[in-house]
């Protein structure tokens, strides 16, 4: 009997049924709720433009603080309702799989019986590796449906695995290897497609080799992608940030993974560490990508996450993802603390997007849920959620890093076609304030300081521009 495996040209997405009153972060329905309450602001933008919305944000937001508007989610001024802050986890349950072939080409949603989800990671993990048709009735029904939609292909010759010390898979996905063990950070693996050049395609999980462990920085969908994780199987160790209670700002990642049959899930608090083969992985604080950089309503509710420091092959690599500054701290102070405790860095994989918005602009982003947490007195004060190019260079210099790899901002067509990162092929314009190119980090680093008399003074930190699929050997990184 011919064995079959999951196709690397298919992407899986979980569909959840959300019966919460205001919507959950799991489904993003919480963002839809906020936009509905602010429909007058949405209409104002259509008529007068975004600049006018920002200019009149105070009066526009004040007008929504009524029953039937944003006022519905506040107990009193400055106090948000408990059922908005903490949606009922039991009211959000998986109901279906959405399959995608080429971007924008969705295959019909596959509704699944509730009891199948508790074994979904087991089944899809086995089928990713290659399998004969299952004998269990429920599993066989899913197998047959996937086969009908072209999600299963004949098992062929295994792809050659990458063997370098560090491979930039794209966006925030990084593959590290000590040649014996492979670990993945924020795996967000998108399907290969005929719409991309034959010689430049997304890396597949098969090409990344056997994964010894996975580490997640935070629960936003471009970092915590269940469709990718399901292919890794039920037994792969997955380390996620500790979330004591699921909120409108943070998914309880451990809960949602176990719900799908993952049985090797672990939470990591700040400064806890794990040994994976010869690799020591240390969870560090995640500051930034909150609703404000300072005072915030309900500071006990956070976009909870970790950044990571990895020691292996006599080198140190840090990943700071979407970090920046907030009321608890900032990544620059973290860099100083980490250098004192663990030593200097060889490579910083640093986010550089900045994402500086006036609070009312959250309505038109993927995080409309942030808006209610902004105190009224700073409704017209811009909030820079993440590090920009200057900040990430500051972080590297403080950490005494030898090299920066700009990341966490797309990098290839399969990302920017989904709205992640700048378009780098010249076919679309981009706004530097929202999506700077990785080359911009290089430019900033080369003109770090200086005077008219002496000219530009470059940062002592080298900038290494990688495109998705590129790899680094440490001998290269040390040059």
N, C-alpha and C positions, 0 to 999 in steps of 0.2 A: 504494500500500500504506500502511495506517495505521501510523504509528509508535507505539511504546509505550515506557513508562518504568517504573521501579520505583515502587511505591506508597509514599506516606509514611505509610500505615497498617500497614506491615509492618516488623518489626524482625528483623535478622539476628544470630545468635550462632554463633560457631565452636565445634564440638565436636572435642575432641582425644582420641586414644587414648594412655593413659599407661601405659607398661610399666616405669617406674622402680620401684625397690625400695620407697621410702618415699613417693613422690608428689611432684609438681612444683607450683610456684606457678602454672604455666600453667593447670592443670586444677583447682587447689584440693584435689587429692587428698592433699596433704601435711597439710592441716587435718583431713581425715577420718582419716588415720593417727593423728594425735595424739589425737583424741577416742576412737578405738578403744583405744589404749593406756591411756587414762584412763577406761575405761568404769565403773570402780568409783566414780570421782568423779561421773560423770554420774548414776549410780544414787543416790548419796548426796544429790545435789540433789533428785532426784525425791521422796525420802523425807523430807528434813529442810529443804529450801529453800536458796536461795543464800547467805543470811546465815550459816547454819551452815557451809556449805562454806568461806566466807572465814575464818570464825573458826577453823576446824580445817585450814586450807590446808597448814600445814607437815607435819603427820602424814599428811594425805591424799596430798600429792605424794610424800613419802618412801616411801609404800607402793607407789607405781607404779614406783619405780626398781629394777625387777627384770626378768629375762628374761621376755619376753612383755608387758612394760609399757614405760614410757619408757626403761628401761635398755637397750632394744634399739638406741637411736639414739646412745648414748654409747660412745666408745672406753674412757673411764675417767671418773671423777668430774670434771665441769667441762670435758670434752673431747668434742665431738660428732663423729660419724663423717663422713668425707669424702663418702660417697655420700648422706648426709642433707643436708649443707651444699650440695652441688653435684649435683643430679640430672642424669642423662645427657640432654643436649638432644636427642640422636638418638632417644631412647626416647619422645619426646613429639611426635606428629605429628597434623596435622589430618585428620579423616576425614569430617566431615559439616557441613552447615548446619542450624541449628535456626531455624525461622521462628515468629514470634509475632505474632498479630493483636491482639486485646485482651489486657490483662494477665491472665496465668493461662490464656489460651487458646492453647496451643501447637499449631501445625500439625505434622504428622508430620515427623520428622527426615529430611533429604535426604542420603543417603549419596552421596559423590562419589568418582570414581576419583582415585587419588593424583596423577596428572599434571595434573589440572584445577586444583589449588590454585596452581600456579605462575603461572597466568594469571587467577586469580579477581578480583584487584583491577582488572585491565584490563577484564574483561567487565562486572562490576557497576558500575564507574565509567562505562563507556560507556552502560549501560542506565539509569543514574540520570539521564543527560542526555537520554535519548530515542534510540531506535534502531529500525531494522527488524529482523526476525528474523535472526539470524546464519546464515551458510551453513556454517561449520565444524561437523562432526558433533557433537563433544563439547559445544561451546557451545550448539548448537541443542537438544540433549537437556536441558541445564540450563534454557534459556529456556522450553522447553515445560512442564517440571515446574513452574517458577515461575508460569507463566501459568495452569496448571491450579489452583494454590492461591491465585490472586487476588493474587499479588505483583506483577503487571504490569497497568498501566492505560493507557488511551489517552492519548497526549500531548495536553495542553491548552494553554491560554494560560498563559504563565509567570507565576509569582507575583511580586508586587512585592517587591523586595529592601529590607532595612533599609539606611538610609544614615547612621545616627547615628555618632558617634565611638565609643561604647561601648554594647554591648547585652548585658545579662545574660540568657543563654539558659537558665540554671538550673543548680543544684548548683555544679559547678566549671567549667562551660562559659561562656567569655566570647568575644564577637565584637568585635574592634576594627577600625576603619576610618579611613583618612585621606581618604576619598571617592574614592580611586583604587585602593587595594589593601585587601583584607579578610584578616585573619588570625584563626585560631581557636585557642583554648587548651582542652585537655582535652575535645574534642568527644564528648559523650555525648547523642546525639539520640534521643529516644524517640518511638514512633509516635503519630500522632493517633488518636483513638478516639471512638466514640459514647458512651462512659461519662463523658466530660468535657463540660462545657458547650460548645455550638457557638461561643460568642464567647470561649472561653478554652481554647486548645489548644497543645500544644508547637509551637515553631517548627520548621520543616523546613529541611533543607539548601538547598532551592530558595529559601526566603525569606531565607536568609543571603547569597545571591549567590555569585559566583565566588570561590573561596577561593585566595588567593595562597600561603599557607603555614599549616601546623599546628604547634603546639608542645605537647609533652606534659610534665607535671610529674613523674609517676612511674607505675609499672606496675600499681597497683591497678585493678581492672576498672571502677570508676566514673570513672576518669581516662583509662585506656588501653582504649578500647572498639573492638575490631576491627570489630564490626558496623557502626559509624558510619564508620570510616575506609575500609572497603571501598567505600562509596558515593562517596567522594571521588576514586577512581580511582588508577591506578598512577603517574601522573606528578606528582601534587600533592606539593610539597616537604613532608616531615614531619621535624621536628627532635625528637629524643628525647634523654634523658639518656644519657651515656656509661656503658655497662655492660661491663666487661672480661670478665666471666664470669657466665653465668646461675647464680643461686643459688636456694635455697629462699625467700629474701626478695625477690628482684628478678628479674623477667623480662628477658631480653635483647630489648628491644623492637625494635631494628634487625634482629636475626636473625629474629624472628617476622614482621615486616613483609615482609622480602625473601622469606621462605618463601611468602608469598601473592602475590608478583608486584609488590610496590611497588618501583619502580626509582629513586626520588628521595628516599632516606632518608639523614639526616645525624645524627651524634651531636654533642652540645654538652657540653663540660666547663664547670665553674664559671668564670665571668668571661669566657667566650668570648661573642662577639656576632655577630649577623647583621643585614644591612640588607635589609628587604623594602619595596620602593618607598621612601617617605619615612619609614618606621618603622624605628627602631633597637631591636632586641630583644637584651637582655643576660641571659644565663643566670647566676643567682646560686645560692649553696648552698641545699640543702634540708636543714634540720636538723629533727629531731623525727619523729614517727610511726615510732619504732623500738621495740624490745621494752622498753627501759628509758630513763630520762632520764640515767643515769650509767653506772656500771660494767656491763659486759655480757660474756657469754661470746662469744668469736670476734668482736671488734669489727671485724675485716676484712670481715665479712658485714653488709651494710646493705640497708635499703629505699632504694635509690639514687634520687635525683631532682634536679630543678632547681626553683627558684622563678624568677620572671622580672620584669624591669624593662623597660618599653617607653617610648621617647621618640618623640613624634610630635605634630604640630600645636602645637608649643611647650609641650607638657605632658609630665608623667611619671606613668605608671600602673604600679603593682606588683601582682603576684599571688603570694600566699604559700601558697595551697592549705592542706594539712593540716600545716603546719610547726609547730615548737615547739622543744623542747630535747632534746639527747642528748649523748653523751660527746664528740662532735667540736665542738659549739658550740650556739648558740641564735639564734633569729630576731631577738631584740632587739639582740644585738651585730651581727648582719648589718645591721640597719636603720641602726645608727650608722656602720658601715663604708661602706655604700652612700650614705648622705647625704654623707659626706666626699668620696667619689670622684665621685658623679654629681649630687648636689644634692638638694633637698627634693622631696617628692612632691606631686602634685595629688590623686590618688586611690589609696587602698589597698584592693584587693579582698582581704579578710582572712578566713581561716577562724577560727571562734570556738567550735568544738565541745568542746574540752577533752579529752573521752574519757578520763577519769581512772579507771583500773581497778586492782584488786588483780590480780597476775599470774595467779592461778588463774581469774579471770574471762575470760581470753583463750579458754579452752575453749569458752565460750558466745558467742563473737563470730566475726567473719569472719577473724580472724587467730590461730587456735589455734596456728599455726606459730611464733608469737613465744615461747610458753611455755618451750621448752627452752633458750632463750638467756638466761633470767633466772638469775643466780647464786643459789645456795641461801640465802645470808644475807639476801636481800631478797625472799624468797617472800611475806612478809607486809607488804611496803612498797608502798603505792599508787604507780602510775606514771601521770603525766599526759602522754599521748602528743602532744597538740596544744595550741595556744593556746586559752585560754578567753576570755570577753568582756573581762576585765581585761587579759589579755596582749595581745590584738590592739589594744586602745586604747593600751597602752604602746608597742607597735611603731609605731603611727601617730604618737604624740607624739615618740618618738625620731627618727623619719624626717621630722619636721616636715610631716606630711601635712595637707592642708586638709580631707580628707573620707575617711571609711571607708564602703565598701559591704560589709556582712557577706555572706559567700557560703560555698560548699563545704559546705552542709548542707541539701540538698534545695531546698524552696521552693514546690513545686507538687504536686498529687495524683499526677502521673505519677512523681514521685520518692518521696514518703512511702509510697505503696502498695507500693513495692519495698523498704521499710525504710531509705530514705535521708532523714534529717532528720525534724524534728518534724511532726506532723499539725497544720495550721494552720486547719482548718475546724471544729474543735471536736467532731468525731465520735469522736476517740480521745484518751485521756489520754497525756501524755508526761512523762518524768522529766527535770527541768531539768538534773540532773547529767550526763545523757547527750546530750540533744538540746535545748538551749536554743533559744528562738525568736529570730529576728533582732531583735524588739522588745526583747529582754532586753539586747542590746548598747546600744541607745538608752537604756534605763533606767540601766545602769551608767555610761554616759558622762555622764548628767545628774546623777549623784550621786558624782562622782569623788573628791571630798574635802570637807572642811568641818568645822565645829564646832557644838556646840549653840547657841552665841551667834550665829554668822554664817550658819548654814544650809548647804545643799548648795552645792558649787562644781563646776560642770560642766567637762568636758574642753574645751580649745580646739578639738578636732577635731569637725567636724560628722558626724553619722551619717545616711547616705542609705539608706533601706530600699527596695530594688527587689524586685519579684516577677519570676519568670521571664517574659521577653518585654519587660520595661521597658528603656528606653534613656536614655542621658545624652548631651546635647550639652555641650561644654566651656563654653559660655556659661552653661549651667545650673549646671554643677559649680562655677563660679567665684563664684557669687552668695553 
